Amino acid sequence: MISAVSPKKRSLMPSSKLRRSLRGHGHALSALVHVGKGGLSPAVLKQVEQTLADHELVKMKVDADSPNDRFAVAELLTALPGVNVVQIIGHTILIYKRHPREPRFEGGTPGVPAAERPATERPAKPSGKRTGKRAARR
């Protein structure tokens, strides 16, 4: 039976609200890990694991002169425990691994960006009284 999913897209995490949110957050990130001429070596894998432990969401670049194809790199990364490939665009791969104790992007934790918190958790707006340089001139 022929699979409906392209083999290149097989390694991506399933579509969901979380994936959409992660893609949005990943847009502004810069690449923290680069796969170069040496390919995906054990040292690069160790660096990926450390970066994921620190940041949860990591953008990485696969250079054109890398011996590994970007889809092969994505397949190897999904072999790591808990790692999900969120998006592959060009030579850029966005990967995610949920932090075991303090997830920033899942659940109602304090680490969730303010724009995604419910209105009840946001700090109250300041009063109409002006402060700062402009108020001092008036």
Secondary structure, 3 states (H helix, E strand, C coil): CCCCCCCCCCCECCCCHHHHHHHHHHHCCCCCEEECCCCCCHHHHHHHHHHHHHHCEEEEEECCCCCCCHHHHHHHHHCCCCCEEEEEECCEEEEECCCCCCCCCCCCCCCCCHHHCCHHHCCCCCCCCCCCHHHHHC
